[in-house]
Amino acid sequence: MLSTMAHDALILKRASPRSTFRWSDDVYDVLSDNEVVGTIIRVDDGALGGRPWMWSLGFSYLEGRSPTNGRAETCEDAMAAFAKSWRRG
């Protein structure tokens, strides 16, 4: 079970339940310096072309970074794409 994973200065941590979307165990916060800077979530709706993991930078961290969200085949791939975008800022 994936609970935390370090990636440079970024940490992936299972998120607490939120009321803003349908909850599952595959929702993670991405942290930098103990602050949530984004989200990675698994969405099994079949419409993602084999890329069920979605990642997104937090709204406050979009400026100067591109892309700011995307899809990946695995959680690890999503974290790598997130980190690549994060380093561009």
C-alpha positions in Angstrom: 0.0 0.0 0.0 1.3 3.4 -1.0 1.1 5.8 1.9 4.1 8.2 1.4 6.7 8.5 -1.2 9.5 11.1 -1.4 10.4 12.7 -4.8 13.1 15.4 -4.4 11.5 18.0 -2.1 8.0 16.7 -2.8 6.2 14.1 -0.6 3.1 12.2 -1.6 0.7 11.5 1.3 -2.7 9.9 1.4 -5.2 12.8 1.7 -7.9 13.2 4.3 -11.5 12.7 3.1 -13.0 15.8 1.5 -16.6 16.6 0.6 -15.6 18.3 -2.7 -15.4 15.0 -4.8 -16.3 11.3 -4.5 -13.8 9.9 -2.0 -11.5 6.9 -2.5 -8.3 5.5 -1.0 -6.5 6.7 -4.2 -6.5 10.4 -3.4 -3.1 11.9 -2.5 -1.9 15.3 -1.5 1.5 16.5 -2.8 3.4 18.3 -0.1 6.4 20.6 -0.3 7.8 22.0 3.0 4.7 20.5 4.8 2.3 22.5 2.6 -0.1 20.9 0.2 0.9 22.1 -3.3 -1.2 19.7 -5.4 -3.2 16.5 -5.7 -2.9 13.2 -7.4 -6.0 11.0 -7.7 -7.0 7.8 -9.4 -10.2 8.0 -11.5 -11.6 4.8 -12.9 -14.2 6.1 -15.4 -12.8 4.4 -18.5 -12.7 7.7 -20.4 -9.0 8.4 -19.7 -7.5 6.1 -22.4 -5.5 3.9 -19.9 -4.3 6.8 -17.9 -6.4 6.7 -14.8 -4.1 8.8 -12.6 -4.8 12.6 -12.7 -2.4 15.1 -11.2 -2.9 18.9 -10.6 -0.9 21.7 -9.1 -2.7 23.7 -6.4 -4.3 26.9 -7.6 -1.8 29.1 -5.8 1.1 27.4 -7.5 0.1 27.6 -11.2 2.0 30.8 -12.2 5.1 30.1 -14.3 4.4 26.4 -14.5 3.2 24.4 -17.5 1.5 22.0 -17.7 -0.4 22.5 -14.5 -2.3 19.2 -14.7 -2.3 15.9 -16.6 -2.9 12.2 -16.7 -0.7 9.2 -16.3 -0.8 5.4 -16.3 0.6 5.0 -12.8 0.7 7.0 -9.6 4.5 7.0 -9.9 4.2 8.5 -13.5 1.8 11.1 -12.2 4.2 12.1 -9.4 7.1 12.3 -11.9 5.0 14.6 -14.2 4.0 16.7 -11.2 7.6 17.1 -10.1 8.7 18.0 -13.6 6.1 20.8 -13.8 6.9 21.9 -10.2 10.6 22.4 -11.0 9.7 24.7 -13.9 8.4 27.4 -11.4 
